[in-house]
Amino acid sequence: MRDDFAIKQVGGLECIHLSTTERFELDCFIGHYIKTRNLVAVPDIERTLRSTLENYPGHAPVMVNELNAWIDKTLGYRASHPDFTQLDDL
């Protein structure tokens, strides 16, 4: 990891890194997660995500792909592709 990336960190989950120069603030990340998992209709999903994120075991810097994978595994969600309709598991 580059030294300047390691030095310029915001602690905890205040921000989630997309790259060494781009990051989501927590609220933006949650909105993006809900959209990419097609969870808008799930009751209290934002509250569920926030309470789940309180238990995230990782340490800063938190990368978006790692956090997405952890939430998916923890809550059982999957990303939906915008160009394809959801298919039921066979």
MOLIN-V306152 format. One line per field, one symbol per residue. ss: DSSP state (H for helix, E for strand, - for the rest). burial: I if it has 9 or more other C-alpha atoms within 8 Angstrom, else O. A space follows every 50 residues. Layout:
BEGIN
ss: ???
burial: ???
END
This chain:
BEGIN
ss: --HHHHH-------EEE-----EEEHHHHHHHHHHH--------HHHHHH HHH---------EHHHHHHHHHHHH---------------
burial: OOOOIIOOOIOIIOIIIIOOOOIIIIOOIIOOIIIIIIIOOOOOIOOOIO OIIOOOOOOIIIIIOOIIOIIIOOOOOOOIOOOOOOOOOO
END
